[in-house]
Amino acid sequence: MVEMLTPAFRLTDAQAQAIVDHAAPGRHVTGVSPFGRGEISAVFDIELADGAPGLVIKIYPACTGRCRRKSSSRVS
């Protein structure tokens, strides 16, 4: 069983648009849908206007607490 280290995260249209403005200036967000979750990330499908190919955005939490212990245990 995979233990989820992060709570569910909601990405608003405005937040998605701010990310798209940085990554693909001039494109406009028409929809945001949850796409799934990784072990520590939230994943979203971003639909864009004018038939432009959509984007997949992964959002990771700040690496603190258990996340930090988990990653540091892999360093040898």
Residue frames as qw, qx, qy, qz and C-alpha x, y, z in Angstrom:
[[0.000, 0.888, 0.459, 0.000, 0.00, 0.00, 0.00],
 [0.394, 0.396, -0.018, 0.829, 1.29, 3.47, -0.92],
 [0.284, -0.664, -0.466, 0.511, 1.13, 5.96, 1.94],
 [0.238, 0.794, 0.243, 0.504, 0.06, 9.43, 0.80],
 [0.515, -0.227, -0.307, 0.768, 2.27, 12.08, 2.37],
 [0.019, 0.024, -0.039, -0.999, 0.26, 15.11, 1.27],
 [0.368, 0.480, 0.634, -0.482, -3.40, 16.04, 1.68],
 [0.439, 0.611, 0.574, 0.324, -5.59, 16.60, -1.37],
 [0.182, -0.397, 0.063, 0.897, -4.82, 19.94, -3.01],
 [0.416, 0.751, 0.512, -0.040, -7.24, 22.05, -5.04],
 [0.339, -0.116, 0.310, 0.880, -5.90, 24.13, -7.93],
 [0.303, 0.721, 0.387, -0.488, -8.14, 27.06, -8.83],
 [0.608, 0.678, 0.306, 0.278, -8.57, 28.40, -12.36],
 [0.019, 0.985, -0.151, 0.084, -6.79, 31.60, -11.29],
 [0.569, -0.603, 0.529, 0.178, -3.80, 29.65, -9.89],
 [0.760, 0.208, 0.537, 0.301, -3.64, 27.54, -13.04],
 [0.423, 0.870, 0.163, 0.193, -3.77, 30.68, -15.20],
 [0.229, -0.912, 0.335, 0.064, -0.87, 32.21, -13.25],
 [0.676, -0.297, 0.617, 0.271, 1.22, 29.08, -13.91],
 [0.655, 0.514, 0.481, 0.275, 0.24, 29.03, -17.60],
 [0.165, 0.986, -0.010, 0.008, 1.06, 32.75, -17.94],
 [0.363, -0.744, 0.529, 0.187, 4.59, 31.89, -16.84],
 [0.610, -0.129, 0.744, 0.240, 5.00, 28.69, -18.87],
 [0.345, 0.369, 0.696, 0.510, 3.04, 29.53, -22.02],
 [0.043, 0.428, 0.164, -0.888, 2.38, 33.29, -22.25],
 [0.345, 0.189, -0.382, -0.836, -0.72, 34.22, -24.24],
 [0.371, -0.183, -0.885, -0.214, -2.55, 30.93, -23.60],
 [0.459, -0.308, 0.200, -0.809, -5.83, 30.93, -21.68],
 [0.056, 0.005, 0.964, -0.259, -7.07, 28.27, -19.26],
 [0.544, -0.174, -0.357, -0.740, -10.55, 26.93, -19.97],
 [0.871, -0.352, -0.168, -0.299, -10.64, 24.12, -17.43],
 [0.009, 0.528, -0.782, 0.331, -8.80, 22.45, -14.55],
 [0.904, -0.174, -0.217, -0.324, -9.42, 18.79, -13.71],
 [0.558, -0.556, 0.613, -0.066, -7.78, 16.56, -11.13],
 [0.655, 0.475, -0.546, -0.216, -5.66, 14.05, -13.04],
 [0.881, -0.132, -0.432, 0.139, -4.51, 11.93, -10.14],
 [0.402, -0.856, 0.297, -0.136, -2.11, 11.96, -7.22],
 [0.612, 0.415, -0.619, 0.265, 1.41, 10.84, -6.84],
 [0.650, -0.290, -0.589, 0.382, 2.88, 9.66, -3.58],
 [0.309, -0.496, -0.311, 0.749, 3.54, 13.27, -2.55],
 [0.011, -0.126, 0.283, 0.951, 2.11, 15.32, -5.43],
 [0.490, 0.577, 0.504, -0.415, -1.22, 16.48, -6.77],
 [0.273, -0.037, 0.661, 0.698, -1.61, 16.26, -10.57],
 [0.384, 0.637, 0.369, -0.558, -3.95, 18.36, -12.72],
 [0.449, 0.351, 0.615, 0.544, -4.97, 18.39, -16.39],
 [0.039, 0.601, 0.099, -0.792, -5.16, 21.96, -17.70],
 [0.494, 0.577, 0.591, 0.272, -7.33, 22.61, -20.75],
 [0.191, -0.391, 0.137, 0.890, -6.36, 25.58, -22.93],
 [0.478, 0.690, 0.254, -0.480, -8.43, 27.74, -25.30],
 [0.433, 0.724, -0.336, -0.419, -8.21, 27.76, -29.09],
 [0.966, 0.223, -0.119, -0.061, -7.40, 24.06, -29.41],
 [0.155, 0.716, -0.637, 0.239, -3.93, 24.46, -27.93],
 [0.695, -0.032, -0.705, 0.133, -2.54, 21.23, -26.43],
 [0.612, -0.750, -0.086, -0.238, -3.33, 20.97, -22.73],
 [0.202, 0.592, -0.648, 0.435, -0.81, 20.83, -19.92],
 [0.792, -0.406, -0.452, 0.065, -0.28, 18.52, -16.98],
 [0.031, -0.723, 0.380, -0.576, 0.74, 20.30, -13.80],
 [0.745, -0.266, -0.562, 0.244, 2.23, 18.49, -10.81],
 [0.208, -0.792, 0.200, -0.538, 2.25, 20.28, -7.48],
 [0.699, -0.048, -0.606, 0.377, 4.59, 19.15, -4.74],
 [0.479, -0.861, -0.165, -0.038, 4.44, 20.23, -1.10],
 [0.024, 0.812, -0.519, 0.266, 7.33, 21.86, 0.66],
 [0.794, 0.059, -0.591, 0.133, 9.57, 19.00, 1.73],
 [0.225, -0.559, 0.505, -0.618, 9.34, 19.02, 5.52],
 [0.731, -0.264, 0.441, -0.449, 8.87, 16.48, 8.28],
 [0.838, 0.011, 0.545, -0.016, 8.33, 12.93, 7.02],
 [0.705, 0.707, 0.019, 0.052, 9.12, 13.89, 3.43],
 [0.113, 0.847, -0.498, 0.150, 12.55, 15.15, 4.47],
 [0.590, -0.417, 0.679, -0.127, 13.24, 12.07, 6.60],
 [0.877, 0.302, 0.370, -0.045, 12.21, 9.82, 3.71],
 [0.607, 0.771, -0.150, 0.126, 14.47, 11.54, 1.18],
 [0.091, -0.793, 0.575, -0.181, 17.43, 11.77, 3.58],
 [0.784, -0.255, 0.556, -0.106, 17.22, 8.05, 4.31],
 [0.863, 0.471, 0.166, 0.075, 18.04, 7.38, 0.64],
 [0.282, 0.865, -0.378, 0.168, 21.29, 9.33, 0.74],
 [0.918, -0.346, 0.066, 0.183, 24.33, 7.19, 1.52]]
